[in-house]
Amino acid sequence: MRMEAIQLTNFNVPIATRKRFDAICHASGRTRTSVLVELMTNYVLQEGKRLVERQKELGDLDKRFQESLGLKGSNRQMDVRHRSVHSPRQTWGDNEFDLPNPIYSDGREDW
């Protein structure tokens, strides 16, 4: 069996949240690491599906707009500029809560 490469990851968590999390992990007989890896994996799967579906919906919408404008079969193209799947979300409220800036991956690097 091949061992997957791992890397230590540290991040700040409010103390009360960490204490509650530790208590629940202890009660369920699981380690912090196992729970966090499961949560991160589920997030990656769910958010990845959501982003793919969003891009598909935007593409379908563009196609319908082009058809309704009579551009189908024309050399003229509607100017379509969607956010990249990898672009950050609006984070205007983060400064209010003194949250760290999110880290985004383009998928080409090891974490």
URKAPE-V233582 format. One record per helix or strand of 3 or more residues. SS is the DSSP state (a for helix, b for strand). FROM is the first residue (numbers start at 1). TO is the last residue. If there is no record, write none. Layout:
ss->{SS,SS}
from->{FROM,FROM}
to->{TO,TO}
This chain:
ss->{a,a,a}
from->{15,32,94}
to->{28,68,97}
